């Protein structure tokens, strides 16, 4: 997963400063618990929310909470805050917000507030926004101020499952899940588009365009990831089939899939194959990206039919390229390279960030790239953002580059324009 899979890709870019500061605040207060709150400002008359009202609410919270509390206008009419748990009282927050709006004489404002208790540092990140957002979404909506706390069993309730399932299904049917494409370029003096990665966004009716970190954790917990990934695959196959029909330039496009889906659905690989075959596509036009951290045992041939490893093996034998994503983040090990069928290794952005300033990392990366090449596979450096990083990856022999240095994720129109104005196609990728 590119661009920012474990950083920006899995969290809204406008909220990254909040997450970074929240993690720092937690580190400076060991043993303390924290609360993340999501506040949505609404009006009973369905009128637009005035910016001064949002500013007044944010300023009041910042003044009344602990001096180290973080308060940030996220997007739309949404405010996020992060503060020590012993400083947060739901009724007190409501009173503070109401007082802040006392000067707005029409008295039509009200709030929906979702609160998430982060009990340990591992809880601080994009997930806290997702869970607070779900709590806020399910808070009582009777056009009066209400709040709801998220708890560990919340997603196991039937009302949460039914609400989210119907909402996601309806959003898919209405085209609210938007696909963007981040190109992957050849690493040379005249970089060409070689492949692309499909990235999903949720165009939420209230909260705007949401990145995956704000909804995938919930869908994973509710065992609904297959709804999204099969939808993304269908949109990719539709695009590839149309371009193929009109003899337009084509490059392979990768779709992200999660281990959870294959554990829960032993025929998931077969379902993905059926989607691609429904459009009559050559399997080389679709690739699958898997997070490297998923466990793969010593001998893939010993897996019972239907397990994760054998489904990956099935996809590979059907002619789909397999990408190990985010290699170098988390549970990376050589065993993965020895036992998992793959075609392309994607170096994690954090390794790319460090290689220019850390000789040890540079030597490790150089050895890794050489090893992957000797195994007959290709390497993508993801998250490349500077000329220095690009030159470093090129000097190490990395064939493919993905990152903001060459292109941000593009909407469908801009992506097709890029393909139509480039001089390469599928053949150039195979000949790298």
N, C-alpha and C positions, 0 to 999 in steps of 0.2 A: 504494500500500500504505500504510496508515495508521499510526496509533498509533505506530509506531516502526520503520518499515521499515528504515531504515539505522542505527538505533540500537538501541532495545530490541526492536523487532519482529524483527530479524535476530539477536538474541542473548538468551540467557536473562537475565531481569532480575536474577536473583540473582548473575550473574557480571559485570554491568556494572562495579561497582567494581574488580574484578580487571583488566578490560580497560583501564579508564581509568588505573589505577595502572601497569599494564604499559607503556602507551604513554608515560607520563611518565618511567618508569624508563629506557626506551630512549632517549628524547630527552636525558636527562641523561648518557647514556653513549654518545656518538656513535661509530660504528664497531664497537661491541661486538655480539656475537651472543648470543642468548638461547634458553633452552629452556623450553617449556611442557610440564608433565607432568600426566597424568591418572592418578590412583591410585584403584583400586577395592578396598576392603577386603572380604574374603569369609571365610566359615567353612566348614570341611570338613564339618561336621555339619548344614549348611543351617539353622543357628539364627540368631536375630536378632543384629545387630551392636550391641554396647553402645556408647552414646555416649562413655563414658570412653575406650574404645579409640580411637575416632576423634580425640578431643581429644588423646590421648597422641601419636598419629602426627603430627598437625598441629604440635603444640608441638615435637616432636623435629626435624621438618624445618626449622621456623623457626629453631631454635637452631643447627643444624648447617650450614645453607646460608649463603651470603653475607648479611651483615647487612641488605642492601637487598632480599633476596628476598621475594617475595609468596607467602604460603601461605593458602589459603582453603578452608573446607568448603563445597562447592558445593551438593549436595543428596543425599539418601539416604545412601549409604555412600561417596560420592565426594569426593576431595580434589584440588584443583588447586594447582599451584605454578608460579611464573615466576621464573627466576633466570638470572644470567649463565652462558653455556655452559661457560666454563672452571671453574665451580664445581660442575658437575653430572656425576657419574659413576654410571652405572646400578647397578653392584654396590655402590657406597657408599650409594646411596639405599636399596637393599634391606636392607643391614646396619643402617642407621639406623632403619628401620621395625621390623625384627625386634627390635632392642634396646629400642625404645619399648614393645613388647608383652611384654617379658620377664616383667613382673609379672602378666600374665594367664595363670594357671597351666594352663589347659586345653590350651594350645598348638594350638588348632584354627584360628588365623587364617592367612590367606595373602593375597597381593596379585596383582592384574593391573595392570600399569603401561604406559601408552602415552606415548611421548615425541616431541615435535615440535621441530625446530630452526628457530627464526625467524632467518633470515640477514640480514633487512633490516627496517626499520620497517613497510613495507607488509604484512609477514607477520603483524603483531601485530593481532589482532582475533578475531572469532567463528570465522574459519576455523581458527585454531590449535587451538581447542577441538574442532572437528569432526574435524580430522585426527589429533590425539592420541587422541581417542575411538575413531576407527576402528582405529588401531594397537592400543589397549588391547583392543578387542573381539576382534581377531584374534590376540592373544597366546595362547600355548599354554594350554589350559584342562585341566590334569591335576590340579587341586586342589593345586597347589603354586605358589609365587611365580614369576612370569615377567614379562618386559618385552619391548616391541617398539618400535623406532624407526620413525617414519614417514619415507619418502623420496619424492622427486619421482615415481618410477616405480611407486610402490606401488599406485596405483589402476588402473594399466594391466595388472596381473597378473590372470590368469584366475581365481585363487582369490578375489581381492578382489571382482571383478565378480560371480562366481557367488554368493558368500556374501551380498553386499549385495542382489543382485537377488532372490534367493529370500526373503531376510528381509523386504524391502519388500513383495513380492507377498503373502507370508503375513500381514504386518501389515495390509495393505489388506483382505484377505479376513476377518480377525478383527476388523475395525473399530477398529484401534489408531490410525488417523489420525483425530483428532477435529477437527471444524470449530467454530470460534467466530465470532461475528459482531460487528463493531464498527459501530454505527449512525453515520450521517451526518445531521446535523440542519440544518434551516433556520436561518438567522441572523437572529433577531428576538427581540422581547420574549417571545414565546410559542413557543419553538423546538419544532418537530415533526420526527419521523423522516421523512427524505426518501428515503434509500437506506441500504445497508449494504455492508460489505466482508467477504467470507469469508476467514478466517485459519485456516491449518492448524497443528495441533499433533500431535506424535507421542507417543502414550502408550506409551512404551517399557517393556517388562517389568522392566528393571533400573534404568533411569535416571529414571523418572517422565516427566512431561510435558516434552517437548523443543520449543523454539521452532525455527522454520525455519533459523536461522543454524547450528544444530548438525547439520543433515542435508542441507540443500539444496546446499551447496558440493560435497559428495561425490556427490550424485545428479546434479548438473550435470556433473561430471567423468566420471561413468560413463554419461552420456547417458540418464538415466532420469527426467528431470523430467516427461515426459509422463505417466508413471504416476500421479504425485501430482496434477497439475493436472486431468487428465481425471477422476480420482476426486473431487476437490473440486467440479468442475462437475456431476458426476452427483449428488452429495449436495445441492447447491444446487437443481438442477432437481427433484429429488424433493421437497424442501421446498416449492418454489413450486407444483408441481403439486398437492400435497395441500391447500395453503391455497386454491388456486384452486378445487379441487373442492368444498370446503366453504364457499366464498364468504366467506373470512376476509380481513382487511385485507392488502394486498400492497404491497411497495415493491421496486424493482429491487435486485438483489444483484450485486456485482461479484466477479469471479474474477481472480486474478493469473495472467498468463501471461508466459513468458520468450521472448526472441528466439531463444535456442538451440533451442527446440523447433521453431520454424518453419523454421530453417535446416536442421535435421536431418530434419524431416518436412514435405515440401512439401505434404502434404495435411492438415496439422494443423488448419487452419481448418475444413476440411470435416468432419473428425472431431468438432470441437466443435459445429458446427451440427447434426450428426446426433444428438449426445447430447441437445441441447435439444429437437429435433423429436421425438425418441422419446417425450417426455412431453407433446407437444402444446401446448407453451408459446408464448405470444406472445414474440417476441424482445426486446421492450422490458423484459421482466422480468429479463433477464440482461445484465450489462455486463462488459467486459473492461478490466483495468488493465495498462498496459505501462510499464516503466521508461523515463523520458524519455531517458536516456543512450544508448539504442540508436541506431545510425546510420541515418538516413533521408536519402537523396540528394536532389539538387535537384528532380528531376521524377519523381514517383511513377509516372506513366504509362509511363515508359521502362523500368521494371523487368520482367525476364522473368517469365512466369507461374510462380508457386510461391515467389517470394522473400518475404521478411518483409513488405515494404511492400504487396505485392499481396494477401497473405493478410489483412492488416489492412483493406485497402480492401474485400476480399470480405466480411468480417464487418460492416463499416460499411454496405455496400450491402444486407446482409440484415436490417438494422434493429437491430443490436446497438450500444449506445452504447460509445464508446471513450474511455478516460480516460488522459491522459498523467500518469503518476505521478511524484512526487518532483521536480517541475520546480524547478530551482534548485540541484540537487545534481549536481555533475560537469559533464557536457558539454552543459549547457543552451545553446540558441541559438535565435534568432528563426527560423532556417530550418526548424526543427521545426514551429513554428506555421504556417508558410506551406505546407508540403508534406505534412504528415501529417494524414489525416482524423481528427478527434477531436470530442468533444462537451463534455468537461469537463477542465479543467486543475487538477491538484492541486499546490498550493504546498508545497514541501518544509518539513518541520518546522524545519530550521535557519534558514530565512528568517523564519518566523513567530517563532521565538525572538528573533531580532535586531531585528525591526522596531520594537519598543517602545523600544529604547535607542539605535538608530542611525538618524539622520535620513536618511542616504543610502539605507539599505535601505528605509526607509519610503517615500521618494519613488519608488524603483525599483519597489517592489511596487504602489504606487498606479497608476503608469503601466502596469504589466503587466496589472493587473486591468481597467483601462479599455480597453486594447487587446483583451484577450480578449472583453470584452463587446461591443465594436464589431464583432468578428468573428462575433458571434452565439452565443458559447459561455458556459458557466457556469464558476465557480471554486469549488474546495473548498480551504479552509485546513486542513491536517492537522497533528496534534500540538499542538492548542490545549489548554493546561493551566491557564490563569489567567484571571481576570475581565478583567484588563488586555488580554491577548491577544485575548480574545473581543470586547471593545469596540473594539479597534483594527481587527480584521478587519471588524466590522460597519460602522464608520465609513468604511472604504475601499470598501464596496459588495460585499463578498464574500457570495454567497448561501448558501453551505453551509459547515458547520463539522464537523470530525471531531477527536476527541481526548479525553483523560481528563477535561477540564473538564466535558463533558456525559455521557460514558459510556466506561467501559473496554470491551474486548471481552467479549461475553456468551456463555454457553453457549446451546445451542439452546432449552432451556426458558425461560430468562430473556429471550432475544430474542423468542420468540413471545409471552410475557406482555407485553413492551413494545409490540409491534405491536397486540395485542388490546385494550390499554387506551388506545391513542392514537386520535385522531379523524381521522387522515389516512390516505390511501392513495396509489395510483399517481397519481391526478389532481392531487394537491397538488404532486407533484414536477414534473409537466409544466407546471404553471401558475406555477412560480417565476419 
